[in-house]
Amino acid sequence: MKYLEEFQNPELARRLLDDIRATVTRPWALMEVCGGQTHTIIRHGIDQLLPDEVELIHGPGCPVCVTPLEVIDKALEIASRPEVLFCSFGDMLRVPGTDRDLFRVRAEGGDVRVVYSPLDALRLAQQNPGREVVFFGIGFETTAPPNAMTVYQAKKLGIRNFSMLVSHVRVPPAIEAIMRSPDCRVQGFLAAGHVCSVMGVGEYPELAERHRVPIVVTGFEPLDILEGVRRAVRQLECGAHTVENAYPRAVRPEGNPAAQAMLADVFEVTDRAWRGIGVIPDSGWRLSERYREFDAEQRFAVGGIQTREPAACRAGEVLQGLLKPHECEAFGTTCTPRTPLGATMVSSEGACAAYYLYRRLDLPQVRIAAPAGVEASSVV
């Protein structure tokens, strides 16, 4: 398949790895921003193939994972109402709220449906004029344009029984927050290519200059990741901190102006809470005043939600790059894809899910207290 097999060539991968080994002279820590990149790294063992001097830190680049618990609980509250037909992408159904998930709501009688496009939800609203149809709109800059277009179409067509629960987040403010953290070890970034295909690279040079870190825009195949690492390491070794586009087959410097215009019309920038991280200024979008009538949060008045994160879940540290998933005591024991404590274990882009799927034997040894007179043992 074009642009797929070409970027999984093992001989070219070996050459890139040789170049990285020949270049690196000291330890460097790079963060891949996107969860899709994390899955490629873990699936293909790229972090294990790199020289010991190069560490890859997994960033908060999974929109499902960073959707705050309060928003999940609001979605559960709305979806439970008898007049609501609640639509979502499939990866949100297993994300745990305070005491249940969307699968549980559906099992209890809620009309929860998986759709493959926000326009599917709009079509359901047209077909069910007596129901309130709500679409769960989450994601980074990549999924925001189609969601904005759907709200635009709802207003244009006069479809009043459609609304959207919005939890969109923006990548550059998250990079800013990561670099300002006192615990930050990141010295360079592999930026998400699909985000930059929409927004371009205009917001990144200022970040690179202010924090003196290289930012390399990369794709999602193994050779994309390795080329991004190679370019970042070369910059670090010579003291450079510029923005490079290593994904030119998909990313133009200016991005997609039509998509940006749609975002500017339908959304406005706002502060947004990130699950496990906290509120990041100007890091999200909400519906602009012109389209506020389609805001499900206002339409259903779901305020005063009380949330409670599981005490054993350390997903927040994973999302900040402070902890590798398998270093969490709950990983693979009390927290699995069937019994998740946090979204990072169930999302298709979650770091914990990647480690569980592709690195099952890396579970930490957990000491189990033995009854009196019986020798203690370690189990995985």
Buried (B, 14 or more C-beta within 10 A) or exposed (E): EEEEEEBBBEEBBEBBBEBBEEBBEEEBBBBBBBBBBBBBBBEBEBBEBBBEBBBBBBBBBBBBBBBBBBBBBBBBBBBBBEEBBBBBBEBBBBBBBBEBBBEBBBEEEBBBBBBEBBBBBBBBBEEEEEBBBBBBBBBBBBBBBBBBBBBBBBBEEEBEBBBBBBBBBBBBBBBBBBBEEEEBEBBBBBBBBBBBBBBBBEBBEEBBEEBEBBBBBBBBBBBBBBBBBBBBBBBBEEEBBBBBBBBEEBBEEEBBEEBBEBBEBBBBBBEBBBBBBEEBEEBBBBBBEEBEBBBBBEBBEBEEBEBEBBEEBBBBBBBBBBBBBBBBEBBBBBBBBEEBBBBBBBBBBBBBBBBBBBBEEBBEEEEEEEEEEEEEEEEE
